[in-house]
Amino acid sequence: MRREYPMSAKKKRVVVCYCWPDDNKGDAAITLGVANLLSQASPDWEITFISLFAENESKFVTTSNYLLKEYPGVRIVGSLVRTIRNRFRNIPKVGLVLGILEELFLLAFPKLYMCIAPSNTKHLLKLFFSADIIIGNGGHVFFSFPDNNSCSWIKRIIRFLPPLQDEGKWSLIQPFILARRLHIPYGFLAHSFGPFDERGKRLVKWLLSGASFIYCRESISMRNILTLSIGKKPQLKVVPDGAFLMPDRGLSKGGEVLERYGLKANQFLAITVRKSSSRGLGIPSKKYIQYLRKIAQVIDLWIEHERLPVVVIPQTVTPESKNENDIAVGCELEKLVSNPSKLIIIKEKLDIPTLRFLYKQALVLMGSRLHSIIFALLESTPVLAISSYYFGPKTLGIMQDIGLQDYVIDMEELEPTQAFSILQNLATNRNKMEKRIEKKVTALRKQAISDVREIFGTLDSNQPVIFYISAANWEAMVQREQHLYKELSKYYKVSYLQTVSIKKPLTWLKKLPIKVKNISKNLSIIEIPTIPFLGRCQFFNKNWNEWYIYWLLKVRFKQYWNRGNVILGTGCPKFPIVFRCLPASIKYYDCMDNRPALAEAYGGDVAEIRQAEEEIEKYADYIFVTADTLKELSPYRKDAITVNNGVDISDFDIVSGYIPPDVPNGKPIIGYCGALHSWFDYKTIMLAAKHRPIYNFVLIGPVAKSCKEILKTLTQMPNVFWLGEKPYSMLAHYIRSFDVATIPFKVNEITRYVDPVKIYEYFAMGKPVVASPLPEVKKWQPYVNIYSSSEEFLTALDSIIKGQHPDFSVLRAIAKNNTWGHRAKLIRSILEDGVRPRT
């Protein structure tokens, strides 16, 4: 009967893939360890495990009872792939195809599939869709051995289609593909990765690039991942195998086993052997026989010199599997040993506490199974580990990370005399090794809990999230937005939204998914590709693109919108529908310019911009303005709050005396940094250059197309230099060369409403400033020389060159009190500390 689970409305849910069957005690240990780890790291979360079996299969119950026994509070649900395919198993010939088609339909149209899915599948999907995060709980799932060149082309095609090749392996990766499709955060906890062939690399790279975190269980796997070049997004760390995090051993039947087989504590060598590699792939038969013969020779040496029994302990017992039955391997080994009377094979299925007890009582363990090694280390028993390419990087990697790399031998390089010598050394120094191992394992467990708490701390925190619809792209000329949201990311998780215009439909289809670039831990750039050609039609541009962007954001970031602590901001009247419809708890508009006048200067639709701005202001809880004069332009701005521009003072703390080589020398420099557009006062600069040939006039910044001719005329004068646009990182070096810094703007409907960023940057460099009478600049008198005519401009320049200007320290002090950090704190206090939203 299908197990029904009530939906929790309060707790957050982590879905874990998978509840591994307990036939393999190592896999079961991973499940128990991860359950223990999650219950400690996230006690308030609801933990759901996915089984490898469907809920209507008998194995669903028998393979999960061990977990429910230890952790009755966890949920266990059936495999989605098995549930779907089981419906078609009784249909001959086409059943498999029908199951695959249904799975593909689910991946292509998950929301639509949810509406028509059968009840048992729908229940699983509800649990899955409501997850706050999906976690892969360890193992060696992501690898691909090189192709066999001798295989037929038909086999190659079948290998390329995981659903047709192996239902079990497809079941392992399908939840993560679905999670990426649904934009549910997912990550991998204590996995091994690699090796990869070229075909396997592409699939693994795609899947891992969408993960929120990738915690490898050893450093070798991390190096394998780095070869994939998956970018900066996933958080990469090394976290030990889940079995290291198991709870204490508890009661066991180990004492009875010792008595039954006539064994005494610290008076026997324990051995684990295996036939299969990761995911049940068999070791090549010749290498397997060589491996058994070498192990038998080690046993013979031990029995001859130490005169102590050797015990083969079965870690995995699956009678129906040729490759996963350690008892059968032990029996094969028995035939190769010279003195089998001293070789004891435990021919019974043991639970994990009993296995750990036996390893604790062993003098030393020679282990070929990873988790036998981990169980022994948990009990502080010295270990000689046997690793192999066919077992993946896990054994060697974990022993290296724990500082025991001297006690690992590769299966193909195993020399019986060398192995025996190491075992003798471990047995002789057992007490010393016990203390060393205990110290290492304790540190591993402590660090793992800390690392996992970090994941859930990020997901579970009440840290508000800002989604900001930007006016300028992050890569554009550095201005207010880049500075301000870099500072706000110290207090919030900031997603900086920018649109990317794409003209070619094929390019758009290729870039259709939203691209996320992480700038720092709390700051991400979200690139949204707009629909091609719609910009040519006003109706489409105004509506279709907006609804498309709204839908993308709503679906892609659905995990945030219902949290109640999402803040939505915009710095431009681009997308009023998006601003109005997204369900943020707080909305604000950061008004930086007279937008209609700016649209007119750039040839935009003034009426459309004015209408969009009014709609945004209508739905905004707060309106910020960079200049007091901007409050005059709209009735909605009566309660607007002035948040002026600022400066990052650290960007202008230059120590070296470096002056860029393209700066002219020999004369005092009158400088300007900023855009050269229609509002720039070219006439005043031209007259000043004509009447003051003793000064060099240096202009730095991008030039508008409409102003290229007048700038060309201006720079034909011998003492006027346009140096082009410069990187923000070089700006301080150019300003350093100025004797006078200027803001020569015409006073018009654009400049009356600006608060120039450059004035704060000039102050940060301690440079005297000459500026036109802009309302926000006039506030800085007497620290700024204001001019209203060309004559006053020349007079101001002359007086400053003669030394009549504010002291450097005074101007620096002004800059230090007007940093972007101050502005970010002001906005934070407005959003959080009781400044009421306007009505």
C-alpha positions, 0 to 999 in steps of 0.5 A, a space after each residue: 500500500 502506498 505510504 501517504 505523507 501529510 504536507 508540512 506547511 511550516 517546515 522546509 524540506 530537503 529531499 535526499 537521493 537516495 536511501 541506499 539498500 542495506 545489502 551493501 553496508 557501505 551504502 547503508 552507512 552513507 544513508 545513516 551518516 547523512 541522515 545523522 548529519 542533516 538532523 544535526 545541521 538542520 534540526 528544523 528541516 523536514 528530511 525526505 529520502 528517495 528509495 531506489 524502488 517504487 513504493 509498490 515493490 516489496 524491496 521498498 520496505 525491506 531496504 529502508 527499514 534500517 533507516 526508519 529504525 534509527 530515524 523514525 522521523 524521516 520520510 522515505 518515498 519511492 523512485 519516480 523512474 521505477 514508479 513510472 516504468 512499473 506501470 508499463 512492465 506488463 506490456 510486451 515489447 513497447 512497455 519500455 518505450 512507453 515508460 521512456 516517453 512518459 519520463 521525457 514528457 515529464 522533463 519537457 513539461 513538468 507542470 503539465 505532467 503534474 496535472 495529468 499524472 496518476 495519483 501515486 506519481 503525482 504524490 511523489 512529484 508534489 513532494 519533489 516540487 515542494 523541496 527547498 533543496 535536493 541533495 545527492 548523498 554520496 557514492 560514486 555515480 558520476 563517472 564514465 570510463 573510456 569507450 571500448 573502441 571495438 564495440 559496434 556503432 549500435 552499442 555506441 548509440 545505446 550507450 549514449 541513451 541512459 534510459 535504454 542502457 540502464 534503468 538503475 543508472 538513469 534513476 540515479 541522475 534523473 532527479 537532478 535533471 528534473 531539479 535543474 529543469 524546475 530550478 530547484 536548488 540541488 547539490 552533491 554531498 560527499 560524492 566521488 567524481 571521475 574518471 570521465 571520457 569525453 562523452 561523459 564529460 559533457 553530461 556531467 559538466 552540464 549537470 554539475 554546472 547547475 548545482 548550488 554546491 559540490 562537496 567531494 568526498 576526497 581531493 582527487 574528485 575535486 581535481 577531476 571536477 576542476 578539469 571540467 571547467 564548470 565555472 564559479 557558480 557551485 561551491 566546491 569543498 571536500 567533505 568526508 564520506 557520509 559513513 564518517 558521520 554515522 552515530 555511535 556504534 550502539 549495541 551489536 552482536 559482535 561478541 557472539 560472532 567472536 565467540 562463535 568463530 573462536 576469535 580473541 580481541 587484537 589477536 587476528 588480521 581482518 580482511 575485506 575483499 571484493 569483486 566489483 568496482 563502482 556501480 557493479 562493473 566487474 574487475 577484468 577477470 585476469 586482474 581479479 585472479 591476480 588480485 586474489 593470488 596476491 592477497 592469498 600470498 599476504 595471508 600466507 606470510 601473515 600466518 607463517 610469521 605472526 601465527 595469528 588467524 586471518 578473518 574474511 569479513 563480508 561487507 556486502 552480501 547480495 546472493 543474486 549478484 555475482 559481483 556483489 557477494 563478498 562471501 563468494 569471493 572469500 570462498 574463492 580466496 580460501 582455495 588459494 591459501 596454503 594453510 586454509 585452517 587459519 583462514 576464517 570466513 564469516 559466512 553470514 550477513 552482518 549488520 553495521 554495528 557488528 561490522 564495526 565491533 569486529 573491526 574494533 577487535 581486529 589487530 589490523 585491517 587490510 581492506 579492499 572495500 572503502 567502507 570497511 576501511 571507514 568503519 575501521 577508522 571510526 573505531 581507530 583500528 589501523 588500516 592497510 587500504 587496497 585501492 584501484 582504478 576500477 574502484 574510482 578515486 575514493 579509497 586513495 583520495 580519502 586516505 590521502 586527505 586523512 593523512 594516511 597515504 603511506 598505508 595505501 597500495 594500488 591493486 595492480 602494484 600490490 607486492 605481498 612482501 611489501 604489504 606484509 611489512 606494512 601490516 607488521 608495522 601497523 600491528 607493532 605500532 597499533 597504540 600510536 596509530 590509534 591516537 593518530 587516527 582518532 584525532 584525524 577522524 574527530 576533526 573530519 566529523 566536526 568540520 563536516 557538520 560545520 560545512 553542511 550547516 553553512 549550506 542550510 544556514 544560507 537556505 534557512 536564513 532570514 537574510 532578505 533578497 534584493 532583486 534589482 532591475 538595473 538601468 545599466 549592465 554591470 559591465 558598462 561604465 562604472 556608476 552608482 548601481 555597481 557601487 551601491 549594490 556591491 555595498 548592499 550585498 554585505 547585508 542582502 543577497 543581491 541579484 542584479 538583473 540585466 537584459 541582453 538584447 539578441 537579434 538572431 533567433 537561433 542565438 536567442 534559442 541557444 541563450 534562452 536559459 537565464 544566465 547567472 554569474 556570481 560576482 561574490 558570495 551574495 552578489 549575482 548578475 542575472 542575464 535575461 535574453 530578450 525575444 528577438 525582433 520584438 523591439 521593432 514593434 512597440 506593442 510587442 516590445 511593451 507587452 510580450 517582452 515584459 510578460 516573458 521576462 516576468 514569467 522567466 523570473 517568476 519560474 526561475 526564482 520561485 523559491 524566493 517569491 513566497 519567502 516574505 523577505 524579497 525586496 524588488 528594486 528598479 533603477 529605470 522605468 523599463 519593465 512596469 509590468 514586471 515591477 507590478 506583478 512580481 510578489 515582493 514584500 517591499 518594492 522601491 524605485 531608485 530615481 537617478 535622472 530626469 528620465 523623460 528628458 534623458 529619453 528625449 536626448 537619446 531619441 527614445 519615446 518620452 511619453 512611454 517613459 513617463 507613463 512607465 515611470 508613473 506606473 512604477 512609482 504608483 506601486 513602489 513602497 519607497 522612492 529614492 532620489 539622487 537629487 532633491 530637485 527630482 522630487 519636483 517632477 512627480 506627485 508620487 515623490 512627495 515622500 521620496 527620500 534623497 540618497 545622494 551618490 557617493 564614492 568608494 574611498 578605497 578605489 582612490 587610496 593610491 600610494 604610487 606616483 604613477 601618471 599614465 603615459 598618455 597624459 600630456 605634461 609641461 603645463 597645468 592640467 585642467 581635467 574632466 572625467 565622464 560622459 561627453 554628451 549633449 549636456 557637456 559645455 563644449 563652448 566654455 572649454 573651447 573658449 578657455 583653451 583659446 584664452 589660456 594656452 598655458 593650460 592643457 585641457 584633458 577630457 576622459 570618457 566615452 563620447 556620444 555619436 551626436 557629439 563626435 564632430 564637435 569633439 573633433 573640432 575641439 581636439 584640433 586645438 593644440 592644448 585640448 586632449 581627448 584620451 578616450 574611455 578608461 577603465 575604472 581601475 585607472 581613473 584615480 591615476 588620471 585624476 591624480 594628474 589633474 591640477 583642477 578637476 572640472 564639471 563643465 555641464 550646461 544647465 538644462 532639463 537633464 543636468 538640473 536633476 543630477 548629482 554627479 558621481 565625479 564630484 565625490 571622486 574628485 574630492 576623494 583625490 583631494 582635487 579642487 573643483 570648478 563646476 557649473 551651477 547645478 543645484 546639487 553641486 551648489 550645496 558644496 560651496 565654498 568647497 567648489 568654485 561655481 561658474 556661470 559664464 566663460 569668464 567666471 570659469 577662467 577666473 576660477 581656474 586662475 585662482 586655483 592654479 595660484 593656490 587659492 583652493 581648499 586644503 587636500 585633507 578637507 576635501 578627503 574628509 568630505 569624501 570619507 563622509 559620503 561613501 557608497 557604504 554610507 549610502 548603503 547603510 541609509 537604504 538598509 535603515 530605510 528598508 529595515 529600521 522603521 521608516 514607514 512606506 509612503 501611502 
